[in-house]
Every structure is written in structure tokens, then in C-alpha cells.
Amino acid sequence: MQPLLPVFSREFGVSAALGSLPLSMATCTMAASMLLAGTLSETWGRKQIMTAAMFMTSAIAILTALGESYTSLLILRLLQGVALAGLPAVVMAYLSEEMDASALGSAMGLYIAGNAVGGMTGRIFTAVVTDYYSWRTALGVIGMICLLTSIYFAKTLPSSSNFQTRPFQADYLYTSLIQNLKNRGLLYLYAIVFLLMGGFVTLFNYITFRLLAHPYDLSQTLISWIFLVYILGSFSSAIVGRLAQRHERGLILFYSLLTMAMGALITLFSNLIVIILGIAVFTIGFFASHTTASSWVSAKVKTARAQASSLYLFFYYLGGSITGTVGGIFWSSFGWTGVISIITLLLSFAIALTICLTRYSRKEGLDPGSPQTVDDMVLSQN
């Protein structure tokens, strides 16, 4: 959806902020639904939840391509967010239960690589097809591709062999969430990731608007190639993951957030090459920050690890949903300077919280080092 936001604004005659809703509404409902999906998988089964999520997401993508009104598009995206939640909320638990410990790290690495490559190619493919045909054609083709891969997934993924279903317990869901929300260190991290993802989504939501306009006048296809910077982010994530095993996470997160802020400020220049360089620096900082923050969550979790991970993803996507839309107001009112202003404000708060978290961890004598268990490794890779 991200490359299509200017297209929606133009075709449906809505502002940039309203044009971002097909992305923000889906991530918002996905964030909320993930809190429940992990618990449901313990009753209905891991593979069953993941398979249902993939088939429903594919079907809704095809229906989205057939919709005529902006209202129908938003309703379908709301439903798609709910459906999609079943995969990220369950995949970590499935892999940790079914993979041998010696292969788990490699399996998670492939899963993360798939996320990065999928996000990058999906954006590029959508923009190119939209340029030559229409956004409906692009989404319809993606829906069909996803449907085929869902069939392959359902037929080839082994059923759970090291997991036993148990009755659904609503009180366990509530108490486990409350336990993690009482953890001060986790609250710092949830707030940081909310701000982090908010800044990231905001920049990529509205850089398309900027580069489509004068004096750049780029096509959707040309702009989409900027998403190749995701590759740099994957590399930075791997490097920072290794650094976090030897150095204090607080310092790594601090400098990663500074890198993001520096990249955002670089995009204020008018030269196109410099703008792309700024986006690259920003992306490297984001992936490094995300990797560090997610691994730090695992070090602070005392109970209910799955719920801690779900809460992390909840705040992660909620930040992108809210700020990604609010950024449209700043774009419409103040242009790109307004967009960078809100991003730097978010990152400034994140840096301040990182300093507070680091001091708190040192004061409490909490280990800021690398994850020590297989469960920690899984959570740190998300």
C-alpha cells in the first residue's frame, strides 16, 4: 500500500492524511489482533492459525482490487489487518517449538530475510504495475500470487509435533499482559518502539508525495527503487545483532537512533542523490534500532514471553499507524520540513527514553548483554 498513497489521494480526492488510511488502518487492526492471535493458536493450533491468516489475507487482497469506493477499500483493509495478524503472532512460537536448537538461528534468519525481501519487492512490484496498468491490477496480481503461495504453505509446512493445544483462557491473556505492562523496563522499550516505527513509516509514507511533485516529477516506478535501501537495513540488522552480544544495548540503541535522526535531516537537502543517501542512512539506523530494542525485550521478560513479544509488536505497528497518518497533516501544512520536524521530535523523545532506560538498567543491575536462551534468540530476531 505504501507506494499507492499518492494514487489514492489523487483518485479518491482526499488529503494526504486520509490517503494514508489504507495503510494505517490495516496496521492498527493487525496490532490489536496480534494480542489475541497468539493465545488463540494455543487452542486452535499453530499451523491452523497461520494457514487461515494467509488464505484470508490473499482473498481480501483480491477483493480489494475489485472495490470501487474508498469506503469499501478502507473496510477491506481493516479486515485484512485482522486476518494478517495470525502469521507474525504465531510464527516465532512455531519455529521455537519445531526446529532443532542448532537450526533455529538460521531458520529465523531466513524468516527475517523473507520479511525484508517481501516488503521491498512488494512495494517495487506494486509501483511498477500501477504505472503501466492500475493499482487494482497490482493488488489483484499480488493477491493471486499470495493465494498460490498459501496453498504451497498449507501442503508443505509440517504440522506441530511438539505442541499440545489447551483450552482457551481469557484470564491468562489478561493477567499475562498486565504482568508485562508492570515491568518498567519493558514500558520504556514499548514507548521507544512506538516512536521508532512512527518515524520510519512517516518518512516512507510521504517521501513518495515529495518525489512525485515538482521539481523531481519522478514516476511511481522510479520512486519505488528507493525501497532497495531495505537491503542495507538487513545488513545493519545482522551487524548490530552481533554487536549487541559484546556491547551494552543502551549505547547501541542510542547511536542507532542518532543515525536515524541524521539520515532524516539529510533528506532536507534538495539534491535527489543526497535525499536518497539520507533515506539510506535513516533506514540503516532504523533496522539497527529495531534489532537492538527487540533483543532487549527478551532480556527483560520474566514471565509470559509470547505476550511480551505480542505487546512489542502491538506498540510497533500502532506507532506506525497513528504517526503515519498524523504525518500527512504536517505534509499538507508545512511540506517536507514539517514531516522531518515530527520525525525528529519522535526520535528525540526515543533518545531521551533510551537514556532513561540505560540508567534504570544500570541502577537495577540488570544484564544489558546478549540473549542467553533459545527463546531469547527467537524474540531478538523478530
C-alpha positions in Angstrom: 0.0 0.0 0.0 2.8 2.5 0.8 3.7 3.4 -2.8 0.0 3.8 -3.6 -0.9 6.5 -1.0 -0.5 9.4 -3.5 -2.6 7.5 -6.0 -5.4 7.1 -3.5 -5.3 10.8 -2.7 -5.5 11.7 -6.3 -8.1 9.1 -7.4 -10.5 9.5 -4.5 -9.9 13.2 -4.0 -8.7 13.0 -0.3 -5.9 14.7 1.6 -2.5 13.1 2.1 -3.5 12.2 5.7 -6.7 10.5 4.6 -4.9 8.9 1.7 -2.6 7.1 4.2 -5.5 5.3 5.9 -5.5 2.2 3.8 -2.0 1.5 5.3 -2.6 2.9 8.8 -6.0 1.2 9.4 -4.6 -2.2 8.4 -1.6 -2.0 10.7 -3.7 -0.7 13.5 -6.1 -3.6 13.4 -3.3 -6.0 12.9 -1.5 -4.6 16.0 -4.6 -5.1 18.2 -5.4 -8.5 16.8 -2.0 -9.9 17.4 -2.6 -9.7 21.2 -5.3 -12.3 20.7 -4.0 -14.4 17.8 -1.1 -15.9 19.8 -3.4 -17.1 22.5 -5.9 -18.5 20.0 -3.1 -20.5 18.4 -2.7 -22.4 21.7 -6.3 -23.6 21.4 -6.7 -24.0 17.6 -3.2 -24.9 16.7 -0.1 -23.0 15.3 -0.3 -24.2 11.7 -4.1 -23.8 11.5 -3.9 -20.1 12.6 -1.1 -19.3 10.2 -2.7 -21.0 7.3 -6.1 -19.4 7.9 -4.4 -16.0 8.1 -2.6 -16.4 4.8 -5.7 -17.6 2.9 -7.9 -14.8 4.3 -5.3 -12.2 3.6 -4.9 -13.4 0.0 -8.7 -13.4 -0.6 -9.1 -9.9 0.8 -6.3 -8.6 -1.4 -8.2 -9.9 -4.4 -11.5 -8.3 -3.2 -9.6 -5.0 -2.6 -8.7 -5.0 -6.3 -12.4 -5.2 -7.2 -13.7 -2.4 -4.9 -14.9 0.8 -6.4 -15.3 3.2 -3.5 -12.8 4.5 -0.9 -15.1 3.3 1.9 -15.0 -0.3 0.6 -11.2 -0.1 0.3 -10.9 1.0 4.0 -13.3 -1.6 5.2 -11.4 -4.4 3.4 -8.1 -3.1 4.7 -9.5 -3.2 8.3 -10.4 -6.8 7.8 -7.1 -7.6 6.2 -5.2 -6.3 9.2 -7.2 -8.6 11.5 -6.6 -11.6 9.2 -2.9 -10.9 8.7 -2.2 -10.8 12.5 -2.3 -14.6 12.7 1.1 -15.0 11.0 3.6 -12.7 12.8 1.9 -13.5 16.2 2.5 -17.3 15.8 5.5 -17.9 13.6 8.1 -17.4 16.3 6.4 -19.8 18.7 6.0 -22.4 15.9 9.7 -22.3 14.9 11.0 -22.4 18.5 8.9 -25.5 19.2 9.5 -27.4 15.9 13.1 -26.5 14.9 16.2 -28.1 16.4 18.1 -25.6 18.6 21.1 -25.8 16.3 19.0 -24.8 13.3 16.8 -22.2 15.0 19.0 -19.2 14.4 19.3 -20.0 10.7 15.6 -20.5 10.3 14.8 -17.2 12.0 17.4 -15.5 9.8 15.6 -16.8 6.7 12.2 -15.7 8.0 13.5 -12.2 8.7 15.2 -12.1 5.2 11.8 -13.1 3.7 10.1 -10.2 5.5 12.7 -7.7 4.3 12.7 -9.0 0.7 8.9 -9.3 0.6 8.5 -5.8 1.8 10.9 -4.4 -0.7 9.7 -6.4 -3.8 6.1 -5.9 -2.9 6.5 -2.1 -2.9 8.5 -2.1 -6.2 6.1 -4.5 -7.9 3.1 -2.6 -6.9 4.5 0.7 -8.1 5.7 -0.6 -11.5 2.4 -2.4 -12.3 0.4 0.7 -11.2 2.5 2.9 -13.6 1.8 0.6 -16.5 -1.8 -0.6 -15.7 -3.5 0.3 -12.4 -3.4 -0.1 -8.7 -6.3 -2.6 -8.9 -4.3 -4.8 -11.3 -1.3 -4.6 -9.0 -3.2 -5.7 -5.9 -5.2 -8.3 -7.8 -2.0 -10.0 -9.1 -0.4 -9.8 -5.6 -3.5 -11.4 -4.2 -3.3 -14.3 -6.7 0.4 -14.8 -6.0 -0.3 -14.9 -2.3 -3.1 -17.4 -2.8 -0.8 -19.8 -4.6 1.9 -19.5 -2.0 -0.7 -20.1 0.7 -1.7 -23.3 -1.0 2.0 -24.3 -1.1 2.4 -23.3 2.6 -0.6 -25.4 3.7 0.6 -28.5 1.8 4.3 -28.4 2.8 4.5 -27.0 6.3 4.7 -29.8 8.8 2.0 -29.9 11.5 3.1 -29.2 15.0 4.6 -32.2 16.7 6.0 -30.6 19.9 2.9 -28.6 20.9 -0.3 -29.6 22.6 -3.4 -27.5 22.4 -5.1 -26.3 25.6 -8.5 -24.7 26.4 -8.8 -21.0 25.8 -8.3 -19.0 29.0 -9.3 -15.3 28.7 -8.0 -14.7 32.2 -4.5 -15.9 31.3 -4.4 -13.5 28.4 -5.4 -10.6 30.6 -3.0 -11.4 33.5 0.0 -12.1 31.3 -0.5 -8.7 29.5 -0.8 -6.9 32.9 2.4 -8.6 34.2 4.4 -7.3 31.3 2.9 -3.8 31.4 4.0 -3.6 35.1 7.6 -4.1 34.0 9.2 -0.7 33.9 12.0 -1.7 31.6 9.5 -3.1 29.1 7.4 0.0 29.2 10.4 2.1 28.2 11.0 -0.3 25.3 7.4 -0.3 24.2 7.4 3.5 24.1 10.7 3.6 22.2 9.5 1.2 19.6 6.2 3.2 19.2 8.2 6.3 18.4 10.7 4.5 16.3 8.2 2.9 14.0 6.2 6.1 13.8 9.1 8.0 12.5 10.0 5.2 10.0 6.6 4.9 8.5 6.1 8.6 8.3 9.2 9.2 6.2 8.4 6.4 3.7 4.7 7.4 3.5 5.4 10.9 2.4 8.7 10.7 0.5 6.6 9.4 -2.4 4.4 12.5 -2.3 7.6 14.7 -2.4 9.3 13.0 -5.2 6.2 12.8 -7.4 5.8 16.5 -7.2 7.9 19.3 -8.8 10.8 19.8 -9.2 11.5 16.0 -9.2 8.5 14.8 -11.1 9.5 11.1 -10.8 7.3 8.2 -11.8 6.0 5.7 -9.4 8.4 3.1 -10.9 11.5 5.3 -10.3 10.5 6.2 -6.8 9.8 2.5 -5.9 13.5 1.6 -6.5 14.3 3.7 -3.4 13.0 0.8 -1.4 16.1 -1.1 -2.3 17.7 0.6 0.7 15.9 -2.1 2.7 18.8 -4.4 1.7 21.2 -2.0 3.6 18.8 -2.3 6.6 19.1 -6.1 6.6 22.8 -5.9 6.7 22.8 -3.4 9.5 20.4 -5.6 11.5 22.8 -8.5 11.2 25.8 -6.4 12.2 24.1 -4.8 15.2 22.8 -8.2 16.3 26.4 -9.4 16.7 27.5 -6.1 18.3 24.7 -6.5 20.9 26.4 -9.7 22.1 29.5 -7.8 23.1 28.4 -4.2 24.0 25.8 -2.5 26.1 22.5 -2.3 24.3 21.7 1.2 25.6 24.7 2.6 23.8 24.0 0.8 20.6 20.3 1.9 20.6 21.4 5.5 21.4 23.7 5.7 18.4 21.3 3.9 16.1 18.6 6.4 16.9 21.1 9.2 16.3 21.8 7.7 12.9 18.1 7.7 12.1 17.9 11.4 13.0 20.9 12.3 11.0 19.5 10.5 7.9 16.2 12.3 8.3 17.9 15.7 8.5 20.0 14.9 5.4 16.7 14.5 3.4 16.0 18.2 3.9 18.5 19.0 1.1 17.1 19.4 -2.4 19.6 17.3 -4.3 18.0 14.0 -5.3 21.2 12.0 -4.7 21.6 13.5 -1.3 18.0 12.7 -0.4 18.5 9.1 -1.4 21.6 9.0 0.7 19.7 10.4 3.7 17.0 7.7 3.3 19.7 5.0 3.2 21.3 6.3 6.4 17.8 6.6 8.0 16.9 3.0 7.1 20.2 1.6 8.4 19.6 3.4 11.7 16.0 2.1 11.9 16.9 -1.6 11.4 19.7 -1.3 13.9 17.4 0.3 16.4 14.7 -2.2 15.9 17.1 -5.2 16.2 18.5 -3.7 19.4 15.2 -2.9 21.0 13.6 -6.3 20.2 16.6 -8.2 21.6 16.5 -6.0 24.8 12.8 -7.0 25.3 13.9 -10.6 25.7 16.5 -9.7 28.3 13.8 -8.0 30.5 11.0 -10.5 30.2 10.4 -12.5 33.4 7.2 -14.3 32.5 4.8 -14.7 29.5 7.4 -14.3 26.8 4.9 -14.7 24.0 2.7 -11.9 25.4 5.8 -9.7 25.8 6.5 -10.2 22.1 2.9 -9.5 21.1 2.9 -6.3 23.1 6.2 -5.2 21.5 4.6 -5.8 18.0 1.4 -4.1 19.2 3.2 -0.8 20.0 5.5 -1.2 17.0 2.6 -1.3 14.5 0.4 1.1 16.5 3.2 3.8 16.3 3.3 3.4 12.5 -0.5 3.6 12.2 -1.0 6.7 14.3 2.0 8.8 13.3 1.9 7.6 9.7 -1.5 9.3 9.4 -0.7 12.4 11.5 2.4 13.0 9.4 0.0 13.7 6.5 -1.3 16.7 8.3 2.3 18.1 8.7 3.0 17.3 5.0 -0.1 19.2 3.9 0.5 22.2 6.2 4.3 22.5 6.2 5.7 20.3 3.4 8.7 18.1 3.8 10.1 20.4 6.5 7.0 19.6 8.6 7.4 15.8 8.0 11.0 15.9 9.2 10.1 18.1 12.1 7.7 15.5 13.5 10.1 12.6 12.8 13.0 14.4 14.6 10.7 15.2 17.5 9.7 11.5 17.8 13.3 10.4 17.7 14.3 13.0 20.3 11.8 11.5 22.7 13.0 8.0 21.8 16.6 9.0 22.5 15.6 10.6 25.9 13.8 7.4 26.8 16.8 5.3 25.8 19.0 7.3 28.2 16.5 6.8 31.0 16.2 3.1 30.2 20.0 2.7 30.2 20.3 4.4 33.6 17.5 2.4 35.0 19.1 -0.9 33.8 22.4 0.1 35.3 20.8 1.1 38.6 18.8 -2.1 38.9 21.9 -4.2 37.9 20.1 -5.8 35.0 22.2 -7.5 32.5 22.4 -5.4 29.3 24.1 -8.1 27.4 23.0 -10.6 24.8 20.2 -13.1 25.0 21.2 -16.3 26.7 18.4 -18.8 25.8 16.9 -20.1 22.7 13.6 -18.3 23.5 15.6 -15.1 23.8 17.3 -15.7 20.5 13.9 -16.2 18.8 12.4 -13.0 20.3 15.5 -10.9 19.5 15.3 -11.9 15.8 11.7 -10.8 15.4 
